[in-house]
Amino acid sequence: MKKFVKTLFAICLCFVAVSPVFLAGCAKTFKINVEVEGNGFVYKAKVEGVSIVGTNTAKKGSTFEYFVSPKTGYIIDKVIIDGTEYTEEYNREKAYFSFKDVNANHTVKVIFAAGYNTITLKCKTEDNVYEVYKTLSVLTEDTIDFNEEMFGGVNNKFWFKMEKGKAYYLYNDSQDFNVEPTDPNYEKNIVHVYGGAMEFYTNLTRTDLDQLAANAARTK
């Protein structure tokens, strides 16, 4: 009798140990939890604009597809799937991922980071047309200080942007550069880069600008 009880007890222990695995295998749906850190989105595939951040349900055996898309000026820094960083090559500006033949719960964490933006500076030529003077690569959320000597010095009025044929000078119109006048960081000739390519112009020539930079170097 004692031997029978021990055998029955052992069988019960085995059942308790394997039942979660067994029940999981029998589950009809699974949870896929999506988390985002930074400036970007995770969309349901083919339905851009429908966020799937949070807990999602996928049927057993189905394919769960999703797009990862950063905001303008940002990139996909990391995609962590079930606790492990995805290391295969993918497009950092927009990427597609999927879980095929879903048969378990999954987690996805996407981390976005600031990307580089192309800032083009153009100056006048002797023929009175604009040419590229410099091309800068600036991180989103960084600033460009046109008060530096190489650009003309403090409070200079040399640089402007063009919109529909009209010039907006940085010194007078910095609020047009993604910064509201009430912003505590508002300053003249300071450009806050919030994503996307930008162009700025000056009526100085390349020789003028090079001279300003040379003068600045000598005074340091």
C-alpha positions in Angstrom: 0.0 0.0 0.0 2.8 2.4 0.9 4.5 1.6 -2.4 1.3 2.4 -4.3 0.9 5.8 -2.4 4.5 6.7 -3.2 4.1 5.9 -6.9 0.9 7.9 -7.0 2.6 10.8 -5.3 5.4 10.7 -7.8 3.0 10.7 -10.7 1.2 13.7 -9.3 4.5 15.6 -9.0 5.4 14.8 -12.6 2.0 16.1 -13.7 2.3 19.3 -11.7 5.8 19.8 -13.2 4.8 19.3 -16.9 1.3 20.7 -16.8 2.3 24.4 -17.5 4.3 23.3 -20.5 1.5 21.0 -21.6 -1.1 23.7 -21.1 1.0 26.3 -22.9 1.3 23.9 -25.9 -2.5 23.6 -25.9 -3.1 27.4 -25.8 -5.0 28.8 -28.7 -3.6 32.3 -28.4 -0.4 33.9 -27.2 0.6 37.3 -26.0 3.1 39.6 -27.8 4.1 42.5 -25.7 5.7 45.5 -27.6 7.5 48.3 -25.8 9.0 51.5 -27.2 11.8 53.8 -25.8 12.5 57.1 -27.6 10.9 58.8 -30.6 9.3 56.3 -32.9 6.5 54.0 -33.6 5.7 50.3 -34.0 2.9 49.7 -36.5 0.8 46.7 -37.5 2.1 45.6 -40.9 0.2 47.0 -43.8 -1.8 49.3 -41.5 0.6 52.2 -40.9 -0.8 54.4 -38.2 -2.2 51.6 -36.1 0.1 51.3 -33.1 0.7 47.9 -31.5 2.6 49.2 -28.5 1.3 47.3 -25.5 0.0 43.8 -25.3 -1.2 42.0 -28.5 -2.9 38.7 -29.1 -1.8 36.2 -31.8 -3.4 33.0 -32.7 -1.4 29.8 -32.5 0.3 29.0 -35.8 -0.3 32.5 -37.2 2.2 35.1 -38.4 2.5 38.3 -36.4 4.0 41.1 -38.6 5.0 44.6 -37.6 6.9 47.7 -38.9 9.3 49.8 -36.8 9.5 53.4 -37.9 11.4 56.3 -36.1 10.2 59.9 -36.2 12.0 62.2 -38.7 15.5 62.8 -37.5 15.8 59.6 -35.5 16.9 56.1 -36.2 16.2 52.6 -34.9 19.0 52.0 -32.4 18.1 48.5 -31.1 15.4 45.9 -31.5 15.4 43.5 -28.6 13.3 40.3 -29.1 12.6 38.0 -26.2 15.4 39.6 -24.3 18.1 39.3 -27.0 19.2 42.1 -29.3 18.4 41.5 -33.0 21.8 41.7 -34.7 21.1 40.8 -38.4 21.3 43.8 -40.8 18.2 45.9 -41.3 17.1 49.3 -42.4 17.6 51.7 -39.5 15.1 54.2 -41.0 12.2 51.7 -41.3 12.2 48.0 -40.7 9.9 45.0 -41.0 9.9 42.1 -38.5 7.6 39.1 -37.9 7.0 36.1 -35.7 6.1 33.1 -37.9 4.1 30.1 -36.7 3.5 31.6 -33.3 3.5 29.0 -30.5 4.7 31.0 -27.5 4.5 34.4 -25.8 7.0 37.0 -27.1 8.4 40.4 -26.1 9.7 43.1 -28.3 11.5 46.3 -27.2 12.5 48.9 -29.7 14.9 51.7 -28.8 15.1 54.8 -31.0 18.1 57.3 -30.9 18.9 60.6 -32.5 20.1 60.4 -36.1 22.3 62.7 -38.1 20.9 65.4 -40.4 22.5 67.0 -43.4 22.9 70.8 -42.9 24.0 72.6 -46.1 25.5 76.1 -45.9 25.6 78.1 -49.1 27.5 81.3 -50.0 27.5 83.7 -52.9 30.0 83.4 -55.8 31.5 86.2 -57.8 28.9 85.4 -60.4 26.2 86.2 -57.9 24.8 82.7 -57.6 24.8 80.4 -54.5 27.3 77.5 -54.1 27.8 75.0 -51.3 30.3 76.3 -48.8 30.1 73.6 -46.2 28.0 70.5 -45.4 27.5 69.7 -41.7 26.2 66.5 -40.2 24.3 67.4 -37.0 22.5 65.1 -34.6 18.9 65.7 -33.9 18.3 67.8 -30.8 21.8 69.4 -31.2 22.2 73.1 -32.1 24.2 75.1 -34.6 25.6 78.4 -33.3 25.9 80.9 -36.1 27.4 83.4 -33.5 30.8 81.7 -33.9 33.5 83.8 -35.6 33.7 81.5 -38.6 30.1 82.4 -39.4 30.4 86.1 -38.7 30.6 86.6 -35.0 28.1 87.4 -32.2 24.7 88.7 -33.4 25.8 88.8 -37.1 23.1 89.2 -39.6 24.7 87.2 -42.5 22.7 84.0 -42.5 19.2 83.3 -43.6 16.9 80.5 -44.8 14.7 80.7 -47.9 11.0 79.9 -48.0 9.0 80.5 -51.2 11.6 83.0 -52.4 11.7 85.0 -49.2 14.7 85.3 -46.9 14.3 84.9 -43.1 17.4 86.0 -41.3 18.5 83.9 -38.3 19.3 86.9 -36.2 15.8 88.3 -36.5 13.7 85.2 -37.1 15.2 82.4 -35.0 11.7 81.6 -33.7 11.0 80.1 -37.2 13.6 77.4 -36.6 11.6 75.0 -34.5 11.9 77.2 -31.4 9.1 79.3 -30.0 10.0 82.8 -28.8 8.9 81.8 -25.3 11.3 78.9 -25.2 13.9 79.5 -22.3 16.6 78.3 -24.7 15.6 80.9 -27.4 18.7 82.8 -28.6 19.5 84.8 -31.7 21.4 82.9 -34.4 21.0 79.6 -32.7 19.4 76.8 -34.8 17.9 73.9 -33.0 17.9 70.8 -35.2 14.9 68.7 -34.7 15.1 66.4 -37.7 15.4 66.6 -41.5 17.8 68.3 -43.9 18.1 72.1 -43.7 19.8 74.8 -45.9 21.1 78.2 -44.9 22.4 81.0 -47.1 24.7 84.0 -46.8 25.5 86.7 -49.3 29.1 86.6 -48.2 31.5 84.9 -50.6 33.7 81.9 -49.8 36.7 84.2 -49.5 34.8 86.3 -47.0 33.9 83.3 -44.9 37.4 81.8 -45.1 38.8 85.1 -43.9 36.5 85.2 -40.9 37.6 81.7 -40.0 41.3 82.6 -40.4 40.8 85.7 -38.2 39.1 83.6 -35.5 41.9 81.0 -35.6 44.5 83.7 -35.1 42.7 85.2 -32.1 42.5 81.9 -30.2 
